[in-house]
Every structure is written in C-alpha cells, then in structure tokens.
Amino acid sequence: MVDRNKIQIDLIKLIGGERLLRLTEAQSGLALEKKLDPQKSVASQKENLLGVFEAALARAGLMAA
C-alpha cells in the first residue's frame, strides 16, 4: 500500500485563471497532473486523482519487483 504522506500535492493557478492539480512522489519519480473542472469541487477531484495516482504507484512497484 502507498503511504499518502509521501505524495506531494500542489494546486497551481494558471495565468488564465484555470487551476491544475499536480501529484508527485519523489522516490519513484512519478508525477500526475490534471486540469481541474471549475464546475466540480476541488476535494472530490483531488480524491479521484489521488486514487488513480496510488494505483499507478502500486502498479509501478509491481513492475519493478
């Protein structure tokens, strides 16, 4: 299982006012970015992206083993 405390989460505001959510994990070097939908809550989009990111980290761990 992936330790959520090791995942860095950045919310970036772009020049045009759009927002980008970036998740990174330093040990694996894996990063994932997604432009946020302004019509949906940031919290729900963050949880969805975090689930995808954790699955990708787990898969990368299995492939490295």
TAMO-V600566 format. One record per pair of residues at least 24 apart in sequence whose ideal C-beta (glycine too) atoms are under 7 Angstrom apart, sorted by sequence separation. I is the first residue (numbers start at 0). J is the second residue. D is the distance in whole Angstrom. If there is no record, write none. Layout:
# TAMO-V600566
I|J|D / I|J|D
This chain:
# TAMO-V600566
20|44|7 / 31|55|7 / 20|45|6 / 22|48|6 / 29|55|6 / 22|49|7 / 29|56|6 / 20|48|6 / 27|56|6 / 22|52|5 / 29|59|6 / 24|56|6 / 27|59|6 / 8|45|7 / 6|52|7 / 1|53|5 / 1|56|5 / 1|57|6
